[in-house]
Amino acid sequence: MHSISDIKQAVTKGDFLLLAKTISFIENNVAGANTFLAALVPETVPIMGITGPPGAGKSTLINAIISTWVNENKKVAVLSVDPSSPFHQGAILGDRIRMKDWYLHPQVYIRSLAARGHLGGLNSAMLSLTTLMQSAGFDYIVVETVGVGQSEVEIASLADTTVVVLVPEAGDEVQMMKSGLMEIANIFVVNKSDRPNAQIFTNHLKQMIAENTSNQLAPAVVTTIATEREGIAELLKAVDAHQLSIHDGLQQKEMLFNKVVQLIIASKMNGVDIEKVKLNLALESAKPNFNIFKFAQSFY
């Protein structure tokens, strides 16, 4: 595995080959990956998490955000978590299709990662990968998840600022996902706000936020038309304002604690032979009086 100084030097030149190879090493948990991660000294680089229902325009919004940052001569890393193929566990959607404007740009690195069935909408190695990006010389990091729902709230423990993207037609979805959204969103984006009833939906969303949160914790609501790059400046101002509000605060400490817990859980899971679990489960579950708790405890 290459040194982080070599990777950082290559990233500065717009060469992402070493970075791409290192991500694969980490994802596949190759021998030496943990030692490499333990030696990283990450910079304080903000991580923006973007999630929301399919079709909300998350990738289009990210395209517009990247354009703004590139014009400011910033280096941007985007990690997009895609649904996994049930056959080869790879990402079904690729970065070249979703963000084709930027995949060859020397200031932008985009990587599509397979969720591989991981709950929370994130790849299980994402914490390691975002730390790598914070150490490799990027100015901004964006993490895009496969969607949003009651189980897909893990991004809130990884990203400094979580942006939930909605569209004016998402009224029913918001009602179904209300508690999860209220917990994870730092900023709501009503995208495609040129559509009919957009203002009505935005007002309804603001009312729902007021009813469910205190004024201090209330997430901002920003309207955008990502295809026209309208509202992007306002969104980034809201992101910057949120970043300032959490600096050295309770939320940062809670996030750090959650990340440590994730690492401990992942370490414990590395000691479990998954194939052995599957084999034993097939045998034991066929027996009378099978107890799932007793079975699981045999692997603790």
C-alpha positions, 0 to 999 in steps of 0.5 A: 500500500502506498504512503499517504504522502505519495497519495496526497502528492498525486491528488495535488497533481490531479492524478487519482490512480493511487487514491483509487487503488488505496480505496480498493485496499480498504474496501476489501480489508487487505492485510495492512489496511488497518495499519495504514488507517491508524497512521492517518492524520486527517485535516479538518475537512467538512463532510456533507452528507446528501440523502433523500428519496430516489428521483429527488435530484441528488446527483444533479444537485451535487453536480451544481455544487461541484461546479461552484467549488471548482470555480473557487479552485477547490478540490472535491471528493464525492463518494456515492453509495449505489445499490448493490448487484445481488450477483457480484455485489458491485455498484449497479450505477456508475459515477460516469453515468451519474456525474459525467461532467466531472469524472475526468476533471483534475479537481474532482474525484468521484467514486461509486461504492456498492452498499453491499446490503449494508443498512443505513444507506452507507457502505460499511467502509465509509468511515475509513474512506472519508478519513482517507479523503480528509488526509489526501488533500481535498477541500470538500467531501460529499457523501451521497446515499442510496436513499432515505428511510427509517433505517437509512439514518446512519449518514447523520453520524458520519457527515458534519452536515446532513442535507435531505433533498425532497421534491414538491410531490414528496408530501406523502413520503415526508409524512411516512419518514417524518421521525427519521427526517427530523432526526437526521436533517440539518438542511432540507432542500426542496429541489425542482422548486419550479414545479406546481405547488412547490411553495405550498409544499415548502410552507408545509415543510417549514410548519412541520419543522416548527412543530417538531423541533425547537428554534435552536435545532430547527433545520434550514429550508432551501429551495433549488432548481439544480438543473438551472443551478438556482439556489446553490449559493443559498444552500452552500451559505446554509451549509457554512452556517451549520458548520460554524454552529457545530464547531467544537459543540456537543454534536461534534462530540456525539458524532465522534463517539458514534464513529468510535462505536462504528469502528469497534463494531466493525472490528468485532465483526471482522472476527466472525466467520460469516460463511460459518454462521450461514452454514451453522444456521442452516443446520441449527434452524432445522432442529426443533426448539431453535432459538435465535438468541442462543445461536447468536450468543455462540458467536459472541 
